[in-house]
Amino acid sequence: MNTGTPVEFAVEMVPSDHAEQKAYLRLYNLPVNELANTVPIIKLEFDTLPAPTPPPSENAETAEILRR
């Protein structure tokens, strides 16, 4: 955060998206009053990133376009 303090967070499912079964990053206890009239900046740091999954290809021509 632009104040240098760590941000409380959780990765959890939200009730409104129970059908998708996807987890979302939720940030808690942000000091919004102290950051009035500023743009809050939050830096995310990861130990590792998951490997990207290629999109499904329908045929060879589509696969070639996606490769470019």
C-alpha positions as CSV (number, residue, x, y, z in Angstrom):
1,M,0.0,0.0,0.0
2,N,1.2,3.5,-0.6
3,T,1.5,4.0,3.2
4,G,3.9,1.0,3.4
5,T,1.6,-1.0,5.7
6,P,0.7,-4.5,4.9
7,V,-2.9,-5.1,3.9
8,E,-5.1,-7.9,5.4
9,F,-6.5,-10.2,2.7
10,A,-8.2,-13.5,2.1
11,V,-8.9,-15.6,-1.0
12,E,-12.4,-16.9,-0.8
13,M,-15.6,-17.5,-2.6
14,V,-18.2,-14.7,-2.5
15,P,-21.8,-15.6,-2.1
16,S,-22.9,-13.8,-5.2
17,D,-20.8,-16.1,-7.4
18,H,-21.5,-19.5,-5.8
19,A,-22.5,-20.9,-9.2
20,E,-19.0,-20.3,-10.7
21,Q,-17.1,-21.8,-7.7
22,K,-14.3,-19.3,-8.2
23,A,-12.3,-17.7,-5.4
24,Y,-11.6,-14.0,-5.3
25,L,-9.0,-11.8,-3.6
26,R,-10.6,-9.7,-0.9
27,L,-8.9,-6.9,0.9
28,Y,-9.9,-6.0,4.4
29,N,-9.5,-3.0,6.8
30,L,-8.2,-0.6,4.2
31,P,-7.5,2.9,5.8
32,V,-9.9,4.7,3.5
33,N,-10.4,7.7,5.9
34,E,-6.6,8.3,6.1
35,L,-6.3,8.0,2.3
36,A,-9.1,10.5,1.5
37,N,-8.3,12.6,-1.6
38,T,-5.6,10.2,-2.7
39,V,-5.5,7.2,-5.0
40,P,-4.8,4.0,-2.9
41,I,-2.1,1.9,-4.5
42,I,-1.8,-1.7,-3.5
43,K,1.3,-3.7,-4.6
44,L,0.7,-7.5,-5.0
45,E,3.7,-9.8,-4.5
46,F,3.6,-13.5,-5.4
47,D,6.1,-16.2,-4.5
48,T,5.2,-18.1,-7.7
49,L,2.6,-17.6,-10.5
50,P,0.6,-20.5,-12.0
51,A,1.5,-21.5,-15.5
52,P,-0.9,-20.0,-18.1
53,T,-3.4,-22.4,-19.6
54,P,-3.7,-22.2,-23.4
55,P,-7.2,-21.4,-24.7
56,P,-9.0,-24.3,-26.3
57,S,-8.4,-24.4,-30.1
58,E,-11.2,-25.4,-32.4
59,N,-9.1,-26.2,-35.4
60,A,-5.5,-25.7,-36.8
61,E,-6.3,-22.3,-38.3
62,T,-7.6,-21.0,-35.0
63,A,-4.6,-22.4,-33.2
64,E,-2.2,-20.6,-35.7
65,I,-4.0,-17.3,-35.1
66,L,-3.7,-17.7,-31.3
67,R,0.0,-18.5,-31.6
68,R,0.7,-15.2,-33.3
